């Protein structure tokens, strides 16, 4: 198989990159599962935007403070100043947002656009709809990439397992990794279980530079449940609108609007002190009609679990949520390997620093995916024709288990280096 640009992953980063590439280029987007099973669909809270120039300094400072000032200030500036164009693009693709802004933890003022409590779904489904209507974009579902095809320090495609179970090579002039997070490596996570950090394993195996891969965000509030499966996230914006955290005695023990890592650590400390498996989140300060209009999905899901959030607190517990580290990229999303780009959660351009500010993830992914597409288009060239590759399926047997072990080991080593 041959394509001009290959994009691995179909969340907001992969789709927005595809939609910003020249329409005279054949773009192939592959995804490990079905197109609707990307973490982008799960984003509840919203997407940040610079509402006016007066907010620039505060937006910049909020992002830096949340990231413990380990952020790349140039990347942060690019993200903020690009935000209004990105929102205009999304609206052009059909995404709908409420007219008023909301606020979440660690934000000094309201600057977050949202659509009910399913902002990610609203954005991603419209990008996906647009991509399916573009004749130059081909979407291949249930296609698992298992390796990169590299020649010297240049990526010329991938090897993958197609929906029929056969291993095939895909040659591409440019490859963009948009594989998402690493939640599938953890017992408790808000991520889909098939997101296992495969791109990090490819990078490790081929000497592609990584950055801060031990910077892993724990979300403070997921609905506590004894049932197996993905943890259901209770959006940061619920606390932004006034919900409070309580211990078993009904006592408030933390400022809910502090950065996520601070709130999560406070919850862990309270759980340890009480010997409990969870704490409680009370939405009592929020009017019932606002809960049902602003957070309908959360309201419905909690009812399914036996809790009426308009009448009683719900049990919550922290869970792995977001990956701030990843494959090192520059401000155009180029990796250390030629013709290889990385965007979205699998990439690390330094925007988030050590801890992500709420609702910056969708914005950061879109901004730098757009920059990747722009950079590919501006410098487009074709490499020498790649030699035909004969794929040995035996090499990739049990590769998922091997890659998971490789990534977890690398994370542990990085963590020790930071101690």
C-alpha positions as CSV (number, residue, x, y, z in Angstrom):
1,X,0.0,0.0,0.0
2,X,1.2,3.5,-0.8
3,X,-0.1,6.9,0.4
4,X,1.3,10.4,0.5
5,X,0.7,11.0,4.2
6,X,-0.1,8.3,6.7
7,X,-1.7,9.4,10.0
8,X,-1.9,6.8,12.8
9,X,-4.8,7.6,15.0
10,X,-8.2,9.4,14.4
11,X,-8.8,11.5,17.5
12,X,-8.9,15.3,17.2
13,X,-5.2,15.6,16.5
14,X,-5.1,13.0,13.7
15,X,-8.3,14.3,12.0
16,X,-7.5,18.0,12.2
17,X,-4.1,17.3,10.7
18,X,-5.7,15.3,7.9
19,X,-8.2,18.1,7.2
20,X,-5.4,20.7,7.0
21,X,-3.3,18.9,4.5
22,X,-3.5,19.8,0.8
23,X,-6.5,18.2,-0.9
24,X,-4.2,17.1,-3.8
25,X,-2.4,14.7,-1.4
26,X,-3.7,11.2,-0.6
27,X,-4.1,11.0,3.2
28,X,-4.6,7.6,4.9
29,X,-5.8,7.6,8.5
30,X,-5.6,4.3,10.3
31,X,-6.9,3.5,13.8
32,X,-6.5,0.5,16.0
33,X,-10.2,0.3,16.9
34,X,-13.3,1.9,15.4
35,X,-13.2,5.6,14.6
36,X,-15.5,6.5,17.5
37,X,-13.3,4.9,20.1
38,X,-10.7,7.6,20.6
39,X,-10.2,9.4,23.9
40,X,-11.1,12.7,22.1
41,X,-14.7,11.5,22.2
42,X,-14.6,11.3,25.9
43,X,-13.4,14.8,26.7
44,X,-16.2,16.3,28.9
45,X,-15.1,19.6,30.2
46,X,-14.4,21.9,27.3
47,X,-11.7,23.6,25.2
48,X,-9.8,26.7,26.2
49,X,-9.7,29.8,24.1
50,X,-8.3,33.3,24.5
51,X,-11.5,35.3,24.9
52,X,-9.8,38.7,24.5
53,X,-6.3,40.1,24.5
54,X,-6.7,41.3,28.1
55,X,-6.7,37.6,29.2
56,X,-3.4,36.7,27.5
57,X,-1.2,37.2,30.5
58,X,-3.5,35.4,32.9
59,X,-4.0,32.5,30.5
60,X,-0.3,32.2,30.0
61,X,0.4,32.3,33.8
62,X,-2.3,29.8,34.6
63,X,-0.9,27.3,32.2
64,X,2.7,27.8,33.4
65,X,1.7,27.6,37.1
66,X,-0.3,24.4,36.6
67,X,2.8,22.9,34.8
68,X,5.1,23.8,37.7
69,X,6.9,26.2,35.3
70,X,8.4,23.3,33.4
71,X,6.4,24.3,30.3
72,X,8.0,25.5,27.1
73,X,6.9,29.2,27.1
74,X,7.2,29.4,23.3
75,X,4.8,26.4,22.9
76,X,2.4,28.0,25.4
77,X,2.4,31.3,23.5
78,X,1.8,29.5,20.2
79,X,-1.2,27.6,21.6
80,X,-2.8,30.6,23.2
81,X,-2.4,32.9,20.2
82,X,-3.7,30.2,17.8
83,X,-6.8,29.4,19.8
84,X,-9.3,31.7,18.2
85,X,-8.4,30.5,14.7
86,X,-8.8,26.9,15.8
87,X,-12.3,27.6,17.3
88,X,-13.3,29.4,14.1
89,X,-12.3,26.3,12.1
90,X,-14.2,24.0,14.4
91,X,-17.3,26.1,14.1
92,X,-16.8,26.0,10.3
93,X,-16.8,22.2,10.5
94,X,-20.1,22.3,12.4
95,X,-19.1,22.1,16.1
96,X,-21.5,24.0,18.4
97,X,-20.5,25.7,21.6
98,X,-22.5,27.4,24.4
99,X,-22.3,31.2,24.1
100,X,-21.0,31.7,27.6
101,X,-17.6,30.6,28.9
102,X,-17.1,28.4,31.9
103,X,-14.2,28.0,34.4
104,X,-12.4,25.0,35.7
105,X,-9.8,24.2,38.3
106,X,-6.6,26.4,38.3
107,X,-8.1,28.9,35.8
108,X,-8.2,32.5,37.1
109,X,-11.2,33.4,35.0
110,X,-13.8,31.8,32.6
111,X,-12.2,31.0,29.2
112,X,-13.5,27.6,28.4
113,X,-16.0,26.8,25.6
114,X,-18.2,23.8,26.0
115,X,-21.0,21.8,24.5
116,X,-23.0,20.3,27.4
117,X,-20.6,17.9,29.1
118,X,-19.6,16.2,25.8
119,X,-17.3,18.8,24.2
120,X,-14.9,16.3,22.9
121,X,-17.6,14.3,21.3
122,X,-19.1,17.4,19.6
123,X,-15.7,18.4,18.2
124,X,-14.5,14.9,17.1
125,X,-17.7,13.8,15.5
126,X,-17.8,16.9,13.3
127,X,-14.1,16.5,12.3
128,X,-14.8,12.8,11.5
129,X,-17.8,13.7,9.5
130,X,-15.8,16.2,7.5
131,X,-12.9,13.8,7.0
132,X,-15.3,11.1,5.6
133,X,-16.6,13.6,3.1
134,X,-13.1,14.5,1.7
135,X,-12.2,12.4,-1.4
136,X,-8.5,12.6,-0.6
137,X,-8.9,11.1,2.9
138,X,-9.2,7.4,3.4
139,X,-10.1,6.0,6.9
140,X,-9.1,2.4,7.8
141,X,-10.5,1.1,11.0
142,X,-9.2,-1.9,13.0
143,X,-5.7,-1.5,11.6
144,X,-3.0,-2.0,14.2
145,X,0.4,-0.4,13.5
146,X,3.1,-2.6,14.9
147,X,6.3,-0.9,13.7
148,X,7.8,1.9,11.7
149,X,9.6,1.4,8.4
150,X,12.9,3.4,8.7
151,X,15.7,4.1,6.3
152,X,18.7,5.6,8.0
153,X,17.1,8.4,10.1
154,X,14.0,8.8,8.0
155,X,10.5,7.2,8.3
156,X,9.1,5.9,5.1
157,X,6.0,4.2,6.4
158,X,4.7,1.5,8.8
159,X,4.0,-2.1,9.2
160,X,0.5,-3.0,10.4
161,X,-2.0,-5.7,10.9
162,X,-5.0,-5.1,8.7
163,X,-8.6,-6.0,9.7
164,X,-8.2,-9.4,8.2
165,X,-5.3,-10.2,10.4
166,X,-2.7,-10.0,7.7
167,X,0.6,-8.0,8.2
168,X,1.2,-5.5,5.5
169,X,3.6,-2.6,4.8
170,X,2.3,0.9,4.1
171,X,4.8,3.2,2.4
172,X,4.3,7.0,3.0
173,X,6.1,10.2,2.1
174,X,5.3,11.4,5.7
175,X,4.0,9.7,8.8
176,X,2.2,11.4,11.6
177,X,1.8,9.6,15.0
178,X,-1.4,10.6,16.7
179,X,-1.9,7.4,18.8
180,X,-3.2,9.0,22.0
181,X,-2.4,8.2,25.6
182,X,-1.2,5.3,27.7
183,X,-4.2,4.5,29.9
184,X,-4.4,0.9,28.7
185,X,-1.1,0.3,30.7
186,X,-2.9,1.0,34.0
187,X,-5.5,-0.8,36.1
188,X,-7.5,2.4,36.7
189,X,-7.8,4.9,33.9
190,X,-10.3,7.1,32.2
191,X,-8.8,6.1,28.8
192,X,-9.9,3.4,26.4
193,X,-7.9,0.2,27.1
194,X,-6.5,-0.1,23.6
195,X,-4.5,3.1,24.1
196,X,-1.2,1.5,25.2
197,X,1.5,3.9,24.2
198,X,2.5,1.9,21.1
199,X,4.1,5.0,19.5
200,X,6.5,5.3,22.4
201,X,7.6,1.7,21.9
202,X,8.3,2.5,18.2
203,X,10.3,5.5,19.2
204,X,12.3,3.6,21.8
205,X,13.1,0.8,19.3
206,X,14.2,3.3,16.5
207,X,16.0,5.8,18.6
208,X,13.5,8.6,18.3
209,X,13.9,11.2,21.1
210,X,11.4,11.1,24.0
211,X,10.6,13.8,26.6
212,X,9.4,13.6,30.3
213,X,7.6,10.2,29.8
214,X,7.1,9.9,33.6
215,X,4.9,13.0,33.6
216,X,1.5,11.3,34.0
217,X,-1.6,13.1,35.2
218,X,-4.0,11.6,37.7
219,X,-7.5,13.0,37.4
220,X,-8.9,13.8,40.9
221,X,-12.5,12.7,40.3
222,X,-13.7,9.6,38.6
223,X,-16.8,7.8,39.7
224,X,-15.9,5.1,42.2
225,X,-17.1,1.7,41.1
226,X,-16.3,-1.9,41.8
227,X,-17.2,-2.8,38.2
228,X,-14.3,-3.6,35.8
229,X,-13.6,-1.3,32.8
230,X,-12.8,2.3,32.0
231,X,-13.3,4.7,34.9
232,X,-16.0,7.3,34.3
233,X,-14.7,10.8,34.6
234,X,-16.5,13.5,36.5
235,X,-15.4,16.6,34.7
236,X,-13.3,19.3,36.2
237,X,-15.9,21.8,35.2
238,X,-18.3,20.3,37.8
239,X,-16.0,21.6,40.5
240,X,-15.5,24.8,38.5
241,X,-19.2,25.4,38.8
242,X,-19.2,24.9,42.5
243,X,-19.1,21.2,43.5
244,X,-17.1,20.5,46.6
245,X,-15.1,17.5,47.9
246,X,-16.0,16.0,51.3
247,X,-14.6,13.3,53.5
248,X,-16.6,10.5,55.2
249,X,-17.7,13.0,57.9
250,X,-19.0,15.5,55.4
251,X,-16.2,17.9,55.9
252,X,-14.6,19.8,53.1
253,X,-10.8,19.2,53.0
254,X,-9.3,20.9,49.9
255,X,-9.8,23.9,47.6
256,X,-11.3,22.2,44.6
257,X,-10.0,24.7,42.1
258,X,-6.3,24.0,42.8
259,X,-4.3,22.2,40.0
260,X,-5.3,18.6,39.4
261,X,-2.1,17.1,40.9
262,X,-2.6,19.1,44.1
263,X,-6.3,18.1,44.4
264,X,-5.5,14.4,43.6
265,X,-2.8,14.3,46.2
266,X,-5.1,15.8,48.8
267,X,-7.7,13.1,48.0
268,X,-5.1,10.3,48.3
269,X,-4.0,11.8,51.7
270,X,-7.6,11.9,52.9
271,X,-8.3,8.4,51.8
272,X,-5.2,7.1,53.6
273,X,-6.1,9.0,56.8
274,X,-9.6,7.6,56.8
275,X,-8.7,4.2,55.4
276,X,-11.3,4.6,52.7
277,X,-11.5,3.6,49.0
278,X,-12.9,7.0,47.9
279,X,-14.1,10.4,49.0
280,X,-17.3,12.2,48.2
281,X,-18.2,15.0,45.6
282,X,-21.2,17.1,46.4
283,X,-23.0,19.0,43.6
284,X,-25.4,20.6,46.1
285,X,-24.1,24.1,45.5
286,X,-25.1,23.8,41.8
287,X,-28.8,24.3,41.0
288,X,-30.5,21.1,39.8
289,X,-31.7,22.6,36.5
290,X,-28.1,23.7,35.8
291,X,-26.8,20.2,36.5
292,X,-29.3,18.6,34.1
293,X,-28.6,21.2,31.3
294,X,-24.8,21.6,31.7
295,X,-23.9,18.1,32.8
296,X,-26.6,15.8,31.3
297,X,-24.2,12.9,30.5
298,X,-22.8,12.9,34.0
299,X,-26.3,13.2,35.5
300,X,-27.5,10.2,33.5
301,X,-24.5,8.0,34.1
302,X,-24.6,8.6,37.9
303,X,-28.3,7.7,37.9
304,X,-27.4,4.5,36.2
305,X,-25.0,3.8,39.0
306,X,-27.7,4.5,41.6
307,X,-26.8,8.1,42.5
308,X,-29.0,11.2,42.0
309,X,-26.4,14.0,42.0
310,X,-29.2,16.6,42.5
311,X,-29.9,15.0,45.9
312,X,-26.8,13.3,47.2
313,X,-23.0,13.3,46.9
314,X,-21.3,10.7,44.7
315,X,-18.2,8.6,45.6
316,X,-15.1,9.6,43.6
317,X,-11.5,8.4,43.4
318,X,-8.4,9.6,41.4
319,X,-7.4,7.6,38.2
320,X,-4.8,7.8,35.5
321,X,-6.0,10.4,33.0
322,X,-3.5,12.2,30.8
323,X,0.0,11.9,29.5
324,X,2.0,15.1,29.5
325,X,5.3,13.5,28.3
326,X,5.8,11.6,25.1
327,X,7.7,11.8,21.8
328,X,9.8,14.9,21.7
329,X,8.6,17.3,19.0
330,X,9.6,20.9,18.0
331,X,7.2,23.7,17.5
332,X,6.1,22.3,14.1
333,X,5.5,18.8,15.6
334,X,8.6,17.4,13.9
335,X,10.2,14.5,15.8
336,X,13.9,13.8,15.8
337,X,13.4,11.5,12.8
338,X,13.0,12.9,9.4
339,X,9.5,12.6,7.8
340,X,8.1,11.6,11.1
341,X,5.7,13.9,13.1
342,X,3.8,13.3,16.4
343,X,0.7,15.2,17.5
344,X,-1.8,15.0,20.3
345,X,-1.3,13.2,23.6
346,X,1.5,11.0,22.3
347,X,3.7,14.0,21.5
348,X,5.4,16.3,24.0
349,X,6.0,19.9,22.7
350,X,6.3,21.3,26.3
351,X,2.9,23.1,26.5
352,X,1.8,21.2,29.6
353,X,5.0,21.0,31.6
354,X,4.7,18.7,34.6
355,X,0.9,19.0,35.0
356,X,-1.8,19.9,32.4
357,X,-4.1,22.8,32.9
358,X,-7.7,21.7,32.6
359,X,-9.2,21.9,29.0
360,X,-5.8,22.7,27.4
361,X,-5.6,19.2,25.9
362,X,-8.0,19.6,23.0
363,X,-6.7,23.0,22.2
364,X,-3.0,21.9,22.3
365,X,-3.7,18.8,20.2
366,X,-5.5,20.9,17.5
367,X,-3.1,23.7,17.3
368,X,0.0,21.6,16.9
369,X,-1.7,19.1,14.6
370,X,-2.5,22.0,12.3
371,X,1.1,23.1,12.5
372,X,2.3,19.6,11.5
373,X,0.0,19.7,8.4
374,X,1.3,23.2,7.5
375,X,4.9,22.1,7.9
376,X,4.4,19.0,5.7
377,X,2.6,21.0,3.0
378,X,5.3,23.8,2.9
379,X,8.2,21.5,2.6
380,X,6.6,18.6,0.8
381,X,8.9,16.3,-1.1
382,X,8.9,12.6,-1.9
383,X,11.7,10.3,-0.7
384,X,13.4,7.7,-2.9
385,X,11.1,4.8,-3.7
386,X,11.0,2.4,-0.8
387,X,12.1,-1.1,-1.4
388,X,9.4,-3.8,-1.2
389,X,9.3,-5.2,2.4
390,X,8.5,-8.8,3.2
391,X,6.8,-8.9,6.6
392,X,7.6,-11.8,8.9
393,X,4.4,-12.2,11.1
394,X,6.4,-14.1,13.7
395,X,8.4,-11.0,14.6
396,X,5.2,-9.3,15.8
397,X,3.6,-12.1,17.8
398,X,2.6,-10.9,21.3
399,X,4.1,-7.5,20.3
400,X,1.5,-5.6,22.4
401,X,2.7,-7.3,25.6
402,X,6.3,-6.7,24.7
403,X,5.7,-3.0,23.8
404,X,3.7,-2.5,27.0
405,X,6.6,-3.9,29.1
406,X,9.1,-1.8,27.2
407,X,7.1,1.5,27.8
408,X,6.5,0.8,31.4
409,X,10.1,0.0,32.0
410,X,11.2,3.2,30.2
411,X,8.7,5.3,32.3
412,X,10.1,3.7,35.5
413,X,13.7,4.5,34.5
414,X,12.7,8.1,33.7
415,X,10.9,8.5,37.0
416,X,14.0,7.4,38.9
417,X,16.2,9.8,36.9
418,X,13.9,12.7,38.1
419,X,14.1,11.6,41.8
